[in-house]
Amino acid sequence: MARTRDLDAQQQRLSEATWSVLTERGLAGLTIRAVAERAGCTTGLVMHAFPTKESLLLHARDQLHARTAASADGAEAAAGPAGPEGALLSVLHNALALDASSDDEARVWVAFLSAALADPALAARHVEQNRRFVERITRLVGACRPEWPAGRARTEALGLVALTEGLSSLSTADRETYSPAAQRQAVTDAVSRALGAPGSREGAPGRAAGASGATSGEASGAGEGGMRIRPFEVGETDAVVALWEAAGLLRPWNDPRKDIVRKLSVQPELFLVAELDPAEVWAAAGAGEAASGAAPRVVGTAMVGYDGHRGWVNYLAVEPRLQGRGVGRALMAEAERALAERGCPKLNLQLREGNTAAAAFYDALGYHRDAATSFGKRLIPDA
């Protein structure tokens, strides 16, 4: 048993050395001698553990798969509170080359793919492991849109996987064009296009509300059976306050009705609501059919503002049974579009401590924690 453990430890050490050589020298520089030098051992020891270069490559490829699969598991688990769409985005972003470690993984992946083109055994291993990633993304797409047939979920997953792995690979040679920010934005936009609006009955991928390019004050994303994002109307105060209460946003020290009145005096066109027809609400929530002919209902809100230096979002809320269905993502997309249209260079937001679900949601959208501490001083008491 000790002999087996020693061999396993040797293989692991040599696999890590192979990884290191590949990231620095590429496939052309990967030799038994180079691996031995990096591992600090003799070439004889390398050949004892791996009789052929192919066996060394296969073992290192398996290590790459194990490493990336564990990372994907962690990304999916961490995004759990953000719902299936948050998990999908988190896993896809996790597969991009966004930092030094993931850039190394991308370089090794490209090297293995190149070798697989001329080696049937490596090609078979690559196909097997790539298909596992496709299966994971297909499952997540299906969780986002359970009403879709399996074939459509797989088709959308294939497109997302191809885009993600293509961006990651291309970034290894052109980091300026395929920057981390560009990669994340491309994948986020692709997910938005692929999933479309909740409850969409179109046969082809839908377009998320908020991506239509409507000017300020116009409704965006309007369409038959789809979600519509538009400015708040005064008559919706009761419905919006009820939504905020259901979403757990209300606090004793903030009077929501006074907040609404104050917002209507400052950039009221940036107080956004998302609405769906009742039938679409029920379909998106998987709750059956609603009576036809009823008025659309507000299912989400975002109170957006721009102070000339930074943009802000408050009261982002989604009806609880529709959370994880793309409503919040569409509201944030429209908020970003409206702020960018006004020349806003950066959007800031604040989270209450311990709100891990919201943190996972914003992380999946490409937001990052700033090295800053929030201070506040109440000037006008509400209570």
C-alpha positions in Angstrom: 0.0 0.0 0.0 2.9 2.4 0.8 4.4 1.6 -2.6 1.1 2.6 -4.3 0.9 5.9 -2.3 4.5 6.7 -3.2 3.7 6.1 -6.9 0.6 8.3 -6.7 2.6 11.1 -5.0 5.3 10.8 -7.7 2.7 11.0 -10.4 1.1 14.1 -8.8 4.5 15.8 -8.5 5.3 15.0 -12.1 1.9 16.1 -13.3 2.4 19.5 -11.6 5.8 19.8 -13.2 4.2 19.0 -16.5 1.7 21.7 -15.9 4.4 24.2 -15.1 6.4 23.4 -18.2 3.4 23.6 -20.4 2.4 27.1 -19.1 5.9 28.4 -19.6 7.2 26.7 -22.7 4.1 25.4 -24.5 3.7 22.0 -26.0 6.9 22.2 -28.1 8.9 22.7 -24.9 7.3 19.7 -23.1 10.0 17.0 -22.9 10.8 14.2 -20.4 14.0 16.1 -19.6 12.2 19.4 -19.0 9.7 17.7 -16.7 12.5 16.0 -14.8 14.4 19.2 -14.3 11.2 21.0 -13.1 10.3 18.1 -10.7 13.9 17.9 -9.4 14.3 14.3 -10.3 16.0 12.0 -13.0 14.5 11.3 -16.4 14.5 7.6 -15.3 12.1 8.4 -12.5 9.8 10.3 -14.9 9.8 7.3 -17.3 9.2 4.9 -14.4 6.0 6.7 -13.5 5.0 7.4 -17.0 6.5 5.0 -19.6 5.5 7.2 -22.6 5.1 10.9 -23.2 1.4 10.2 -24.0 0.8 8.6 -20.6 2.3 11.7 -19.0 0.0 14.0 -21.0 -3.1 11.9 -20.3 -2.4 12.1 -16.6 -1.8 15.8 -16.7 -5.0 16.2 -18.8 -7.0 14.4 -16.2 -5.5 16.6 -13.5 -6.6 19.7 -15.5 -10.1 18.3 -15.7 -10.2 17.5 -12.0 -9.0 21.0 -11.2 -11.5 22.8 -13.4 -14.4 20.6 -12.5 -13.8 21.2 -8.8 -13.6 24.9 -9.5 -16.9 24.8 -11.4 -18.5 22.9 -8.5 -17.5 25.6 -6.2 -18.7 28.4 -8.5 -22.1 26.7 -8.9 -22.5 26.1 -5.1 -21.4 29.7 -4.2 -24.0 31.1 -6.6 -26.8 28.9 -5.3 -28.7 31.7 -3.5 -28.8 33.8 -6.8 -30.9 31.1 -8.5 -30.2 29.1 -11.6 -29.3 32.1 -13.8 -26.8 33.2 -11.2 -25.3 29.7 -11.1 -25.1 29.6 -14.9 -23.3 32.9 -15.1 -21.0 32.0 -12.3 -19.9 28.7 -13.8 -19.4 30.3 -17.3 -17.4 33.2 -15.8 -15.4 30.7 -13.8 -14.3 29.0 -17.1 -12.9 32.3 -18.5 -9.3 33.4 -18.3 -9.7 36.2 -15.8 -6.6 36.0 -13.6 -3.1 34.5 -13.6 -4.3 31.1 -12.4 -7.1 30.7 -14.9 -4.8 32.1 -17.7 -2.4 29.3 -16.9 -5.3 26.8 -17.2 -6.3 28.3 -20.5 -2.8 28.0 -21.9 -2.6 24.3 -20.8 -6.0 23.7 -22.3 -4.9 25.1 -25.6 -1.8 23.0 -25.5 -3.7 19.8 -24.9 -6.2 20.6 -27.6 -3.3 21.1 -30.1 -1.8 17.8 -29.1 -5.1 16.0 -29.3 -5.4 16.9 -33.0 -2.7 14.4 -33.8 -3.2 11.9 -31.0 -6.4 9.7 -30.9 -6.1 8.9 -27.3 -5.7 12.5 -26.2 -8.6 13.4 -28.6 -10.9 10.9 -27.0 -10.0 12.2 -23.5 -10.6 15.8 -24.6 -13.9 14.9 -26.1 -15.0 13.0 -23.0 -14.1 15.9 -20.6 -15.5 18.6 -22.8 -18.8 16.8 -23.1 -19.1 16.8 -19.3 -18.8 20.6 -19.3 -21.5 20.8 -22.0 -23.7 18.5 -19.9 -23.3 20.8 -16.9 -24.2 23.9 -18.9 -27.1 22.1 -20.5 -28.4 21.2 -17.1 -28.1 24.8 -15.8 -29.8 26.2 -18.9 -32.6 23.7 -18.4 -32.9 24.8 -14.8 -33.2 28.5 -16.0 -35.9 27.6 -18.5 -37.6 24.4 -17.5 -40.4 25.0 -20.0 -38.0 24.6 -22.9 -37.6 21.3 -24.7 -34.3 19.5 -24.0 -33.1 20.0 -27.5 -33.3 23.8 -27.2 -31.5 23.8 -23.8 -28.7 21.8 -25.3 -28.4 24.1 -28.4 -28.2 27.2 -26.2 -25.6 25.4 -24.0 -23.4 24.5 -27.0 -23.3 28.2 -28.1 -22.4 29.4 -24.6 -19.7 26.7 -24.1 -18.2 27.5 -27.6 -18.2 31.3 -26.8 -16.7 30.8 -23.3 -13.9 28.4 -24.3 -13.2 30.5 -27.4 -12.8 33.7 -25.4 -10.6 31.9 -22.9 -8.4 30.5 -25.6 -8.1 33.7 -27.7 -7.1 35.7 -24.6 -3.9 33.6 -24.2 -2.5 35.3 -27.3 -4.3 38.7 -27.2 -5.0 39.8 -23.7 -5.6 43.4 -24.8 -8.6 42.6 -27.1 -9.9 39.7 -24.9 -9.5 41.4 -21.5 -11.1 40.0 -18.4 -13.8 42.7 -18.5 -14.5 42.0 -22.2 -14.7 38.3 -21.6 -17.2 38.7 -18.7 -19.3 41.2 -20.6 -19.5 39.0 -23.7 -20.6 36.0 -21.7 -23.1 38.0 -19.7 -24.6 39.4 -22.8 -24.7 36.0 -24.5 -26.6 34.5 -21.5 -29.1 37.4 -21.7 -29.7 36.8 -25.4 -29.9 33.0 -25.0 -32.4 33.0 -22.1 -34.5 36.0 -23.2 -37.3 37.2 -21.0 -39.1 34.9 -18.5 -42.0 33.1 -20.0 -41.0 33.8 -23.6 -42.9 31.7 -26.0 -40.8 32.5 -29.0 -39.2 29.5 -30.8 -35.8 31.3 -31.1 -33.7 32.8 -28.3 -35.4 35.9 -26.9 -34.0 39.4 -26.2 -33.9 40.4 -22.6 -35.8 43.5 -21.5 -33.6 46.5 -21.1 -31.5 45.6 -24.2 -33.6 47.4 -26.8 -31.9 50.7 -26.8 -35.0 52.7 -25.8 -34.3 56.2 -24.8 -35.0 57.5 -21.3 -38.6 57.5 -20.3 -39.6 55.0 -22.9 -40.6 51.4 -22.1 -37.9 48.9 -23.1 -38.1 45.2 -23.9 -41.9 45.5 -24.7 -43.2 42.5 -26.7 -46.1 40.1 -27.0 -45.9 37.8 -24.0 -42.6 39.2 -22.8 -41.4 41.3 -19.9 -41.5 45.1 -20.2 -39.4 47.6 -18.2 -40.6 51.2 -18.0 -40.6 54.2 -15.5 -42.7 53.9 -12.4 -46.2 55.4 -12.3 -47.7 57.0 -9.2 -50.7 54.7 -9.1 -48.4 51.8 -8.6 -47.2 52.9 -5.1 -49.2 50.3 -3.2 -48.2 47.5 -5.5 -44.5 48.5 -5.3 -44.5 48.8 -1.5 -46.1 45.4 -1.2 -43.5 44.0 -3.5 -40.7 45.5 -1.4 -42.2 44.0 1.7 -42.5 40.6 0.1 -38.9 40.8 -1.0 -37.7 41.7 2.5 -36.4 45.1 1.7 -38.3 47.2 4.2 -36.8 48.5 7.4 -38.4 50.5 10.2 -36.2 53.5 9.7 -37.0 53.9 6.0 -40.6 55.0 5.0 -41.0 53.4 1.6 -43.7 55.8 0.5 -41.6 58.8 1.5 -38.7 57.3 -0.5 -41.0 57.0 -3.5 -42.1 60.7 -3.2 -38.5 61.8 -2.9 -37.5 59.8 -6.0 -40.3 61.3 -8.1 -38.7 64.7 -7.5 -35.2 63.6 -8.7 -34.8 61.8 -12.0 -38.2 60.1 -11.9 -37.6 58.5 -15.2 -34.9 56.3 -13.6 -37.3 54.7 -11.1 -37.8 51.5 -13.1 -40.4 48.8 -12.8 -40.6 45.4 -14.6 -44.1 44.2 -15.6 -45.4 40.9 -16.9 -48.9 39.9 -18.1 -50.5 37.8 -15.3 -50.4 34.7 -17.6 -46.7 35.2 -18.0 -46.2 35.6 -14.3 -47.9 32.3 -13.6 -46.1 30.5 -16.5 -42.7 31.8 -15.4 -43.4 30.7 -11.8 -44.6 27.3 -13.0 -48.0 27.9 -11.3 -50.4 27.1 -14.1 -52.6 29.6 -16.0 -54.0 32.9 -14.9 -57.2 34.6 -16.2 -56.7 36.2 -19.6 -57.3 39.9 -20.1 -56.0 41.0 -16.7 -53.8 44.1 -16.5 -50.0 43.6 -16.5 -48.5 43.5 -13.0 -45.3 44.9 -11.5 -42.9 42.1 -10.7 -39.7 44.0 -10.1 -38.2 47.4 -9.4 -34.9 49.3 -9.4 -34.5 52.9 -8.1 -31.6 54.3 -10.2 -29.8 57.6 -9.9 -26.8 59.5 -11.2 -25.1 62.3 -9.2 -22.7 63.4 -11.9 -19.9 61.2 -10.5 -21.3 57.8 -9.8 -24.5 55.9 -10.6 -26.5 54.1 -7.8 -29.1 51.5 -7.6 -31.5 51.1 -4.6 -34.6 49.0 -4.1 -33.7 46.3 -6.6 -36.5 43.9 -5.9 -38.1 40.9 -7.6 -41.3 39.1 -6.7 -40.0 36.1 -4.7 -41.5 33.4 -6.8 -39.9 34.9 -9.9 -36.4 35.4 -8.4 -33.7 33.6 -10.5 -35.8 34.0 -13.6 -34.0 36.9 -15.2 -36.1 39.8 -13.9 -33.4 41.3 -11.7 -30.8 40.8 -14.4 -33.0 42.6 -17.0 -33.5 45.5 -14.5 -29.8 45.9 -13.9 -29.1 45.7 -17.7 -31.6 48.6 -18.2 -30.1 50.5 -15.3 -26.6 50.2 -16.8 -27.8 51.2 -20.2 -29.6 54.3 -18.9 -26.6 55.4 -16.8 -24.1 54.8 -19.6 -26.4 56.9 -21.9 -25.9 59.8 -19.4 -22.1 59.4 -19.4 -21.9 57.7 -16.0 -18.5 56.0 -15.7 -19.3 53.6 -12.8 -22.3 52.2 -11.0 -22.0 51.7 -7.3 -24.4 49.8 -4.9 -24.5 48.9 -1.3 -25.5 45.6 0.3 -26.5 44.9 3.9 -24.1 42.7 5.8 -24.8 39.0 5.4 -26.8 39.3 2.2 -25.0 36.5 0.5 -27.7 35.9 -2.1 -27.5 39.5 -3.4 -23.7 39.3 -3.3 -23.7 36.2 -5.5 -26.2 37.8 -7.9 -24.0 40.9 -8.4 -20.8 38.9 -8.7 -22.4 36.9 -11.5 -23.2 40.2 -13.3 -19.5 41.3 -13.1 -19.6 43.5 -10.1 -16.7 43.5 -7.6 -16.3 44.4 -4.0 -14.6 47.8 -3.6 -12.0 48.5 -1.0 -14.2 51.1 0.7 -16.2 51.5 3.9 -19.7 52.9 3.8 -20.7 55.8 6.1 -24.1 57.3 6.5 -25.8 60.1 8.4 -29.5 60.5 8.6 -30.5 64.1 7.7 -34.3 63.7 7.7 -35.8 61.1 10.0 -38.6 59.0 8.4 -39.8 57.3 11.6 
